Amino acid sequence: MSEGSRDFLDPSVLSRLMALPLHARQSMIGSVSGMHRSPVRGSSLEFAEYRKYVPGDDLRRLDWRAWGRSDRYYIKEFEADTNLRMVFLMDVSGSMNFAHDGKEENGTRLDYARKLAGSLAYLAAHQGDAVGLWAAGASGKKGSPSAAVNLPARRGSVHLGTLLDSLGQIEAAGETTLLQSLHEAAEQISQRALIVIFSDLFADAAELRSAVQHLRFRKHDVVVFHLLDQQELDFDFDRPARFVDLEGAEPILADPEDVGNAYRKAVTEWIREIDNIVRTSGIDYHRIKLQENYAEVLARFLLSRTPKKGGKE
Amino acid sequence: MSFLQPFLLWGLPLALLPVIIHLIHLHRRKTVPWAATIFLLAAQQMNRGYSRLRRFLILAFRVLALAALFAMVARPLAGGLLGLTGGAPDTVLVLLDRSASMEQQNLASGTSKREAGLTKLVGALKEAYRGRSRLVLIDSATREALPVERPEALADLPATWATDTTGDMPGLLQSALDHITTNQTGRTDVWVLSDLQQADWDASGGRWESLRSGFSALPGVRFHLLSYPTPATGNLAITVDRVERRSTVDKAELLLDLEVTRPGINATGDGEETELPIRFVVNGTTSVHKATLRDNRLNLRGHAIPIDRETERGWGRVELPADTHPGDNTFHFVFDKQPVLRSTILSDDPFSMAPIKAALSAPADPSRNYQADILPTDRLSELAWDATALIIWNAPLPAPDSLESRQLLDHVAAGRSLLFLPPDITGDGSFLGVSWGDWIETGASESDRISWWRSDSGPMANTRSGKALPVGEIEISRRRTLVSDGANSLPLARIESDGAAVLLAALPDSAASASAGDVLFLATPPGTGGSTLARDGVVLYAFLQRLLDQGAGSLGTALQREAALGSLGVDATKWTAPESPGEDPTELVSTDLRPLRAGILQTDGQLLALNRPTEEDQTRYLDTSTLGELFSGLDHRVIEDTVEDETSLASEIWRTFLLLMAVALVLEALLSMPPKKDTRTVEEAARGFKGGKA
């Protein structure tokens, strides 16, 4: 992808997805009014609860009908709607450069993540939410174009433009520092936010659990887009090959016939560990294969976050 | 192992092609950028050992398949059995045991051990050497080296035909050693075809040591011992111990003592009885007597066969029904008036010779007449040479070319016995390379004893019951050393103190040596002042009577001998088969084979019955360990075979290599087969949270 290009955005996909609002799964503390539930009571049309009148309450909010029925004073409270902060946390380690069959024209994992993040950023900004970008992976690496990418969540089309430009510019390289970046994000993002992680999660499962729990502890709504290629799951090579590590480790000579089943066994165990982390940490986890259409993935994601009819938002 | 197309083995290095291709592929592997290397590393850790072993085995099987292919097209011969390596030797020496026991046969095919061995040997020689080596045959009966043009000609040579002789295997090997040494045969393969009968191989004999040292000094000599040590089953052997014509006023009859045994099986004592028809043929007239074989043994004593009163001499045979060894089913005999067992002692000291005269006059067989005389040396001309079975020469040895010497040689050549005793007078003469040395006197108090003597055969052999003669108890206080050139003498007893021979057999070197009588030198006087031989008596009596009996075999006109090369004397052609009604003249064997085959022969009024040596009936065979000891230090290989086994010794074994190649390819294919891909589990695991929400 060329530097600064916004090719990862497809207007037709965006126009179709505009009909699906993006909801937070938990109440958000926003700076302006929005379409997301807030922990404080407000003046929206959405009834929240009754409470007993205490002196000093605004008499306009007294429910006279309730007084007429029960001869008691009740104050009628309504939900407050606010906007959300949405931070995209991109894994930009070398493994994000993986492409099916090693051909970049098929699209890399990072390209796929760009499409997802860019589209979500556009949709969120369009419904008035603040969006931010955090490049996780080579933040400490000098000279890396993504080292300085740390855009805090803000509203406005100008900021959206900046974010999309940055998204188009980041490059994946080097060893993964995803876990470290997750901890840093948990510490530095002070207000609760919707944190969307795009990664292959090729990291130690125990440490990953710790990092995710750290984010959850800071009351962030965590969404994980786990991006995997079918080839990485199946390891369906038909002849011995030299496997060059995208994160710079020593190449490995391997015969798929020899190690195929053992590889798949290791992958299976790892996936089960990830699932276990998901179950215990309450994150919104989406395992995505790079072969899937990203528009369908986004639609599925947005639909999954739409509150059920009659349910409480 | 040998190959018919050995030059194709140069292609063997090509068997390493799979390894080379593997190494090339190792450096030309496709490069794949990969992200999930942590799982790849983990998988490699899990599979490292198995993966390496599998790769190594696949390569090994590929190399093996190619090597087997090249070996197959090089047309390998059965090497495991023959042990043939490298190219063909310069000379192949075939040593054939033609003893009577080699005629044991497979009843179904009628093939004898000798024939079966020869057939296999011919096949092996054809396949293994393919005419590239010089082929020489030496047989045990003639011990003559005979060059053979082609292996196929072996079976047609009279030198490989059946005989009824004994097989002196050490002598045969000595002949081989002499041939190799004399002719400088180069690299030589010696094939020995024998049934390993103990009596023929004489494993305890003293000749093996010199044979081993002789052969080990020759480079490039290899032995292939093709052996048939399996005894014939259900075989019966017959021997005649005594034939005597007896006549009364009104009738005449022939009395026979005969024995039928089942060789190799001792009397069981279980009372098992078998009806056995024994056929008697006397002067062409046949009669059958049904006897009962009990406990695997039958002794028929004094069996009478009526004959004409006018018939005083004649011939005959006894026969058993056919079995697995036809050679021991017949025993030939001749009969005549029995001659007097005459012995003459030539000595000027009649007093000291008196005990010897007494021992020779005392009849061991009461039915025969014994006569012993002492003749002074100046009356030698009065000696009845043709009528004397044993001459005891207690006088200076005759000069080698003197009349006396020639007379003594003729006496021995006729099959009679000759014993030299040490004379007090010193002379310059010698006989058959042996002469008297100095006297050694130890005195009565420090007398010598005999520490070793030959107990299996000869005049000091054990008795029939197996008991040893008390030779070791004899005290020798005075003896005379024996000086021998070593080539033609054989010690039969040795002194304990210095190992010197006290009894020495001199061997005639003529062609008629087999029929020649014994020539012995006793180094100590038997009487007082010499040894206790005369005083103890037992050893002296047995010793002299055996010599007399041995010499008496050629007395008279009816002779009984064992078949051997010289059994008919120098001129075998004068012996012919007696005419007999009912006998097929085509059975007459050629002149060369006549002394080697059992049968009846006659010449100049003499009748001769030739039979197999009785030791050929024994079924004791050398075991592998004993054979290994006899050939220890020599490059040898034992091939144990049976008459029933019809498989070839040297056959092309390309099928084995083809099978080997096929097995290698199948195993390679099995190992190369990709393991079943277990993608289902990982797919199920991956599907678990697809698009899901925690």
Interface residues (C-beta under 8 A of the other chain):
Chain A: G94 S95 M96 N97 F98 A99 G102 R109 D200 F202 L228 E232 L233 D234 D236 F237 R239 P240 A241 R242 F243 V244 D245 L246 E247 A249 P251 I252 L253 A254 D255 E257 D258 V259 G260 N261 A262 Y263 R264 K265 A266 V267 T268 W270 I271 R272 I274 D275 V278 R279 S281 G282 I283 D284 Y285 H286 R287 I288 K289 V297 R300 F301 S304
Chain B: H25 L26 R29 K30 T31 V32 P33 W34 A35 A36 T37 I38 F39 L40 L41 A42 A43 Q44 M46 N47 Y50 S51 R54 R55 P674 P675 K676 K677 D678 T679 T681 V682 E683 A685 A686 G688 F689 K690 G691 G692 K693 A694
